[in-house]
Amino acid sequence: MDLPEFLLARIAEDEETARAAGGRSLYSYEEGGGDGWAVEGTDGSEGAIIGDRALAEHIARHDPARVLADCAAKRAIVDEHEMIGSDLYPEEGSLWCATCTPRKTGPCQTLRLLALPYADCEGYDPAWKPEEAG
């Protein structure tokens, strides 16, 4: 599996999880005289009481609609950085990014950086690690 294929597969997994989760909203509540936070489904489904405001805000901020928008943006970036090659150089490794320059062979820094959050996923190739800035 090459890097663009790997990324598109992980993005598809993220989309599937977001769609299954439905929408979420954050609200404040009082229980036993204290303040607390809860996350509930925007469709009226039961949610979870989260005592920690920062955690509740994090969950609500990563609402499935936002995750789906993030996935669409990532998919567009992968498409923008399509790996292309030339019949003049048919040997393996002659592919390069259609967008980035200079035209180094192999995945560009943009795709390498985009894949970094998925480094712990099965199929991630350590050779895709972003290049050192220099």
N, C-alpha and C positions, 0 to 999 in steps of 0.2 A: 504494500500500500504506500502510495506517495503522500507527501505532506498535504497537498490540497484535498485528496480523498479522505485522509485522516481527519482534517479539520471539518469537512462537510459532514462526516459521520458523527462527530462529537456535537456539532451544531444541531443536527437532526435529533440527537438524544435530548439535548437541552430543550428543544421545541416540544418534543413529546411530553417531557416531564412538566413543562409549563402549561401545556394544554390540559393535562390531566389534573393539575392543581386548581384550576379555575381562578377567579379573582379574589383578592384579599383587601381588607381595609383595616385601618388602625383606629382604635378609639380608646378614650380614657374611661375608667370606671372607678367606682368607690365600693370597696368591700370591707366591712368591719371597721369603718371609719378611716381607712387608709386609701391612698391613691394607688392605682394600678393601671396596667395597659393590657389590651386584648387585641387579637387579630381575628377577624371573622371573614367568612366568605361574603363577597359582594352579592352573591345570589341568594343570601339568606341562610346559607349553610352554617352549621355550628363551627365556631372557631376555637381558638386556644387562648387561655389567660396566661399572659406573660408578665411576671412581676418586674422584670428588668426592662425599663423604657428603651434603652439602647438596642436590646435584642428585638423588642417588639417593632421598633422603627426599622431595623434592618430587614426583618421579615416582610413588613408592609412595603418597604421600598423596592424589594425584589418581587413585586407583584408579577404574576404571569404575563400580563400585558407588556410590562417593561422588558421582561426576559425575551418575549417574542420579538419586540422591536430590536433588542440587542442582537438576537440571532439573525434577523434580517440584515442588520448593518454588517455583521461579521461575514455573512454569505456574500454580500456585495463586495466586501474587501477581497475575499478569496477569488471571486469572479474577476475583479479588477487586476489581480496579480496572477493571471493565468500563466501557466508554464507553457512556453512555446519552444520550438526548435527549428532546425533547418535541415533540408535534405542535403545540404553541403557538408554537414557534420553529423552523420548518422550514428556515430559511436555513442555508447551509453554515457550518460552524464552530459550530453550536449544540450540539455534543456535549460532555459533561463526564464526569468520573469519578463513578461511583456511590458511591464510598466517601469520597473526600476532600472537605474543605470548606476554604475557601469554594468554591463551585461556579463556578470559572473555566472558560471553554470551552477545549477542547483537552486534550491528554494531561496527566495530573497529574505532579507532581514524582516520585512513586514510580516510575512507568513510565519517565520520562525518565532517572532514575538507574539503573534496571535495564538500560536500553539502552546506557548509556555504554560498557561493555566491548566492545560491538559497533560502536562508532563507525567503525572502519576497514573494516567490511563493506559490500559493495555494497548499495545500497538504503537506507542510513542517511541520514536527512534532518537536516542541521545545525540545522534549526528545532527538533528534539527535544532539543537540548542542555539540560541542567538549568538551571533558573532560578537566578539569583544569590540567595544568602541575603541577606535584608535586613530 
